[in-house]
Amino acid sequence: MKRIILSTLLTLTMFNLFGQKKSDTNKSEYKFKEAENTACFVCDHVLSKQRPILYVAHDKEDGSWQFLCGQDDHTEASAKIISLKNATVIDTTINDLYEMPLGVGAERKFASSGVDA
Ligand SMILES: [Zn+2]
C-alpha cells in the first residue's frame, strides 16, 4: 500500500516537472510598463478569439493601446475596452510589443497566409 502511494507521488512529481515548462510558456505573461488595468481597445473578433490580433497601435495622444484583427468590417459596436492585462491573456505574444513606442502601429501577418510575403 505504501509503495503504491510512493509511486503515485513520484508520478505526480514527474508530471509537475514536465508540466512546469509548459505552464511557464502558457502562463499569462505581462511585460508592459503600463499598469495592468490600463484600458485598451480590442475589436469583438479579438475579444472572442474569432480572429488573431494582427494590428496593434499605441496611440501617441493618450497612450492607449489597440489590438485589432486588422480587417475592415468593424462598426462602432465592434470596439470593446478591456484591460491591458486581459489583452495579454487573450494573446500572450503581444507582450513582445511592450517596448513599442507611442505613435507607432504594427501590423503582422502570419506566415501561414503566405500571400504577401
Ligand atoms: Zn476585428
Residues whose N, C-alpha, C, O or C-beta is under 5 A from the ligand:
A	BS01	ZN	C43 H45 V46 C69
